[in-house]
Amino acid sequence: MENVIEELKENRKSMIYVGISVLILILIFSAFFINIGVKKEDKNYIQYSDKKNLEYKVILKDNEYYKENYIEAGNQYIANLINYINANFKYDFNLQDTYDYKYKIIGTVEVADEKTDKKIYSFSENLLDEKNGQGDGNLNIDESISIDFNKYNNLIKQFVTSYDLKNANCKLIVNLNLGIKSPTQKFSEQNLNVMSLDIPLTTNTIKIDTNYDLAENDNLIEINKENKSNKVFLIMGISLLIADTILLILFIIYIKKSETEKDRYNNELKKIINNYDSYISRLEDDFDMKGYQVLRVKNFSDLLEIRDTRQLPIIMLENKEQLLTYFAIPTPNNILYFYFISVNQYMLSSGKNTSNKKKVRKDEEQKV
């Protein structure tokens, strides 16, 4: 086991490079799979076809002016002569799939500001109660209703008069609404406003409009898709990310555990030189300390404080074996402040050479 540990320590640098490469590679694969997992695919649709026909006839009150008791569609009508309006909604719907359907005809009264077109008042009620069933292919709707024009016209006239609404735009919208949904959850429920009859209210004469352009889906229904493959990629990506995190933690532990005392010494030396190189003068030859009172400081930061106070350079000397480096500030009054780092220091701090602790420290101070 000790041989394995020693071998790992010897190959530590290579192991670190390999470890970093593996972690980066796993992270790339993880990001790749997660990206596929969360990526939205193109939507798929099924298309339906339809045919619409809305006919109406205005039934008149008894009067001495019109020979017939009705007026055909497409004319201008005197509001006070209208008795009721007959409307026939014909709708052919075709979808090549099985679906549940429901439909009804709704009357909606709207009072809006003429300038801003913002609603002031509205209410709705069913003019044909809801009908439902199941279809597979064609659905044919053919419904006739009678619209009590005077009921809504008189009600809104009273509302407008009561609140003195002089610039109000009032109308009755009669709409055929169709709802469909898939019994197999292939697509979600769709509510289609098929066609409507727009009838002005509170005016002396009216022009009734038919509106066939109410659908906003271009006759397309989006298909619900549960993309299992995307979920698989997402799970794979998250699993790799978790594994990468665990490996990163183990890798950091490995780096700490496999770090030698020489590595720690070199790292500390590099840190000092990188941060304070401009303050340090490196010596190639031994420094003659004879005649100096030698004072050791505890930390390198203490040496920096002395340098700032005395405005003197810090000299640096490393032994030939590159196992010991000292930093010193010699002063004009023959005091030498010094700080040193060594491999033996880190061996002592890690519990090695504890039996020779005092001797090692004394030897190093003597070397300095």
Stockholm file with secondary structure:
# STOCKHOLM 1.0

chainA/1-368         MENVIEELKENRKSMIYVGISVLILILIFSAFFINIGVKKEDKNYIQYSDKKNLEYKVILKDNEYYKENYIEAGNQYIANLINYINANFKYDFNLQDTYDYKYKIIGTVEVADEKTDKKIYSFSENLLDEKNGQGDGNLNIDESISIDFNKYNNLIKQFVTSYDLKNANCKLIVNLNLGIKSPTQKFSEQNLNVMSLDIPLTTNTIKIDTNYDLAENDNLIEINKENKSNKVFLIMGISLLIADTILLILFIIYIKKSETEKDRYNNELKKIINNYDSYISRLEDDFDMKGYQVLRVKNFSDLLEIRDTRQLPIIMLENKEQLLTYFAIPTPNNILYFYFISVNQYMLSSGKNTSNKKKVRKDEEQKV
#=GR chainA/1-368 SS CHHHHHHHHHTHHHHHHHHHHHHHHHHHHHHHHHHHHHCCCCCCEEECEEEEEEEEEEEECSCSSCSSSEEETTSEEEGGGEEEEEEEEEEEEEEEEEEEEEEEEEEEEEEEETTTCCEEEEEEEEEEEEEEEEEEEEEEEEEEEEECHHHHHHHHHHHHHHTTCTTEEEEEEEEEEEEEECTTSSSCCEEEEEEEEEEECSSSEEECEEECCCCCSTTEEECCCCCHHHHHHHHHHHHHHHHHHHHHHHHHHHHHHHCCHHHHHHHHHHHHHHHHGGGEEECSSCCCCTTCEEEECSSHHHHHHHHHHHTCCEEEEECTTSSEEEEEEECTTSEEEEEEEEHHHHHHHTTTTGGGHHHHHHHHHHHC
#=GC SS_cons         CHHHHHHHHHTHHHHHHHHHHHHHHHHHHHHHHHHHHHCCCCCCEEECEEEEEEEEEEEECSCSSCSSSEEETTSEEEGGGEEEEEEEEEEEEEEEEEEEEEEEEEEEEEEEETTTCCEEEEEEEEEEEEEEEEEEEEEEEEEEEEECHHHHHHHHHHHHHHTTCTTEEEEEEEEEEEEEECTTSSSCCEEEEEEEEEEECSSSEEECEEECCCCCSTTEEECCCCCHHHHHHHHHHHHHHHHHHHHHHHHHHHHHHHCCHHHHHHHHHHHHHHHHGGGEEECSSCCCCTTCEEEECSSHHHHHHHHHHHTCCEEEEECTTSSEEEEEEECTTSEEEEEEEEHHHHHHHTTTTGGGHHHHHHHHHHHC
//
